[in-house]
């Protein structure tokens, strides 16, 4: 436990520098780590994922590659920057 003490102190120092809204966001992230569960055991979630996978395999829904998604985000970001100018 003594090895974790410097880490806890460092985290505490950063938290003190955040405004309340930022602290709330960090709390949400921390809670999500603590509340992680075995998603593959959730029958409702797995049924939804199976449905989506089947739709993509059949061609009913078009998927996107990571490159396509990144390019779209970059394009949108450039357009957003142009509109601000």
Secondary structure per residue as TSV (DSSP state, phi and psi in degrees):
chain	resnum	aa	ss	phi	psi
A	1	X	-	360.0	-27.5
A	2	X	H	-66.2	-28.0
A	3	X	H	-68.7	-27.5
A	4	X	H	-80.0	-20.9
A	5	X	H	-57.4	-47.6
A	6	X	H	-60.6	-36.2
A	7	X	H	-65.5	-44.6
A	8	X	H	-61.9	-41.5
A	9	X	H	-62.6	-41.7
A	10	X	H	-65.8	-43.5
A	11	X	H	-60.5	-43.7
A	12	X	H	-60.7	-40.9
A	13	X	H	-61.9	-41.6
A	14	X	H	-66.9	-42.0
A	15	X	H	-59.8	-37.1
A	16	X	H	-65.4	-22.6
A	17	X	T	-86.2	-9.7
A	18	X	S	-89.3	149.7
A	19	X	-	-78.5	168.0
A	20	X	H	-56.5	-37.5
A	21	X	H	-65.6	-42.0
A	22	X	H	-66.3	-39.8
A	23	X	H	-61.9	-39.5
A	24	X	H	-63.5	-40.3
A	25	X	H	-64.0	-43.0
A	26	X	H	-63.5	-40.8
A	27	X	H	-59.7	-40.9
A	28	X	H	-60.7	-41.2
A	29	X	H	-66.0	-45.7
A	30	X	H	-61.4	-43.8
A	31	X	H	-61.5	-37.7
A	32	X	H	-64.9	-34.7
A	33	X	H	-66.3	-42.0
A	34	X	H	-68.7	-35.8
A	35	X	T	-91.9	8.1
A	36	X	-	-57.8	139.7
A	37	X	-	-132.8	176.3
A	38	X	-	-79.3	87.0
A	39	X	G	-59.3	-29.3
A	40	X	G	-72.4	-10.1
A	41	X	G	-93.6	-8.8
A	42	X	-	-82.0	107.3
A	43	X	H	-63.5	-39.5
A	44	X	H	-65.1	-44.9
A	45	X	H	-62.8	-46.0
A	46	X	H	-64.7	-36.4
A	47	X	H	-63.7	-41.5
A	48	X	H	-64.3	-43.5
A	49	X	H	-65.6	-40.3
A	50	X	H	-61.5	-42.7
A	51	X	H	-61.1	-46.4
A	52	X	H	-65.8	-40.0
A	53	X	H	-63.4	-43.3
A	54	X	H	-62.4	-41.8
A	55	X	H	-62.5	-39.1
A	56	X	H	-70.3	-42.5
A	57	X	H	-62.4	-37.0
A	58	X	H	-78.7	-14.7
A	59	X	T	90.4	0.2
A	60	X	S	-63.2	-35.8
A	61	X	S	-123.3	133.0
A	62	X	-	-86.7	129.1
A	63	X	-	-91.7	172.6
A	64	X	-	-125.7	141.7
A	65	X	-	-76.7	165.1
A	66	X	H	-60.9	-39.9
A	67	X	H	-62.0	-42.6
A	68	X	H	-63.1	-43.1
A	69	X	H	-64.7	-43.8
A	70	X	H	-62.0	-43.9
A	71	X	H	-62.5	-40.6
A	72	X	H	-64.6	-41.7
A	73	X	H	-65.0	-44.4
A	74	X	H	-61.1	-43.2
A	75	X	H	-62.1	-45.2
A	76	X	H	-63.1	-40.4
A	77	X	H	-64.4	-43.4
A	78	X	H	-61.9	-43.0
A	79	X	H	-62.8	-39.5
A	80	X	H	-63.7	-41.9
A	81	X	H	-64.9	-38.9
A	82	X	H	-63.3	-40.2
A	83	X	H	-66.3	-30.8
A	84	X	H	-71.4	-27.5
A	85	X	-	-75.1	360.0
